[in-house]
């Protein structure tokens, strides 16, 4: 069973309008919630990559 977390978000009005337009243009997207989850995954992956790069830099600097 998938667990979900219900989070009340305050989304900028202009961003919300843009997302509703994107949703209406993209037949493959089922909901704004799906887009939010996709965006969160992208942010997570980007941040994890940045953390990995920072660790690599620290290790290479400390080995000097």
N, C-alpha and C positions, 0 to 999 in steps of 0.2 A: 504494500500500500504506500503510495506517495504521500509524504507529509508536506503540508504547505504552511507557510507563515503569512498571516494576514497583517499587512502593514499599511496603515493609513498614510498616504503620501500627499504632500503639498506640491503639486506640479504647476509650474508657471503656465499661465493662461495661453500665451502665444505658442508655447511648446505643445500644450494639449491640443490646440487647434491644428497645428502642423501634424501631429500624430493621427488625428482623426482623418485628415486629408490623405495621409499616407495609407492609412487603413483602407479607405475607400478606393484608392488607386491600386493597391496590392491585393489581388484576389487570393494569393497564397497565405496571407496572414489572417488568422481567425479572430484575433482579438488584440486590443491594446495591451492586455495583460501578457499575451505571448510576446509582444514587442518589448515590453518592459523586462521580461525574463531574458530575452535575447540580449538586450542592452546590458543587463547586469552581468551576463556571462562574458560579454566582450570586455567590460571594465575589469572583471576579475582576472581574465586571461592577460590583459595588458599590464595590470598591476603586478601579477605574479612574475611576468617576464622582466619588469623593471626591478623587482626585488632580486631576482636571480642575477641580473646584470650588476647590480650594486654589490652583491656578495662576491662575484667574480673579481670586480675591481678591488675590493678590500683585500681579498686573498692575494692577488697579484702585487698589490702595494706592500703588504706585510711581508712578502717573501723576498723583498729587496734587501 
